[in-house]
Amino acid sequence: MNKEDIIKTINSFLVEEFEIDESKISPDAHLKNDLGLESLDFVDIAVIVQKEFGLTLKGEEMTGIRNLQDLYDYIFNALQKK
């Protein structure tokens, strides 16, 4: 899976699952401050990442993910290691 596919998948589930306005979605959008995601939302993101990409996100790994670009990069890099 290439980075463009990862970005499309993530952006799509943010719009559908979290009802985030597409205009707010950009690589530098902060997950909490800009997109309004809360702690419990990160659990949902981890479940969706597991389902869509077959990756298990651990809590300590999620602490380094602050914006969408961090999330895209994390998933892309983890898939490269598989």
N, C-alpha and C positions, 0 to 999 in steps of 0.2 A: 504494500500500500504506500502510495507516495504522499508527500506532505499536503498537497492540494486536496486529496481525498480525506485525509484526517481533518483538515480545516473545515471542509464542507460537512462532514459527519458531526463534528462538535458543534458547529454553528447551528446546524439543523436541530439537534436535540436541545440546545439552549432556547431556541425559539419555541419549539413544540412543548417541551417538558416544563420549562420554567417561565414561559410566556414573556421572554425578554424581547423588547423591540429590536428589530434587526438593525436599526440605525445606531444602536448603542454598541453593537458588536464590532470590535476592531482588535487587532493583535495586541495593542497596548492597553486595552480595557482591563482595569483592575476588577478581579472577580467580586470582591466585597463592595468596594467603594463605588464603582461605576455600574456594575451589573446587579448589585443588591443581593448577592448570594450570601446565605448564612451557613453556619456550621452544619446543620442537618442537610442542606443542599449538597454539601461536599460528599456526604454519604451516598446520595443519589447519583452524583457524578461518578463516584467510584464504581457503583453498580452498572451504570451505563457504559463506562469504559471497559469493564469486564465483559459485558455482553457484546459490545460492538467490536472490540479489539482483542479480546482474550487476555487482557492484562489485569493484574491485581495491583491496585494502588494501596500503599500502606500509609498510615497516618503521618509518619515521619517524612515520607516522600512528598506528601501534599503540602507540608509547611513551606517548602521552597517554591511552590507554585503560587504566584501572586497575580499574574495577568494571563490573558488568553495565550499569548506567545509562549509563556512558560509551559502551559498545558500542551500546546501543539508540539513543542520541542520535546517535552518529556515522553509523550506517546510515540513520536517519530523515533527517538533514540532507543526507547525500550523495544519497539518492533524490530529495529535493526539488529538488536542483540539476540532476538529469538532465533 
